[in-house]
Amino acid sequence: MKKSSPFIAKTCAEIMNESDDYLLILLKRGEVLIRKDCMKEKLQAGDHLYLYGNKEAIQSAFQEDLRDEK
């Protein structure tokens, strides 16, 4: 997650829903891997989301965070 991400301070449960064609597998925060209750964690700048599912759906949902910063 970038500092400018619209998802900062929101939980994954708030930004994802059952109809999305992808799943959150793991949240990595620094060296800490969060699996249990990862949907309840508030996202922070620098977090890495490990998602599984439809590539186009993931790219569409997280396009701002996937762009290279110049």
HELIX and SHEET records of a PDB file:
HELIX    1   1 CYS A   12  ILE A   15  1                                   4    
HELIX    2   2 CYS A   38  LYS A   40  5                                   3    
HELIX    3   3 LYS A   55  ALA A   61  1                                   7    
HELIX    4   4 GLN A   63  LEU A   66  1                                   4    
SHEET    1   A 3 VAL A  32  ILE A  34  0                                        
SHEET    2   A 3 TYR A  22  ARG A  29 -1                                        
SHEET    3   A 3 HIS A  48  GLY A  53 -1                                        
END                                                                             
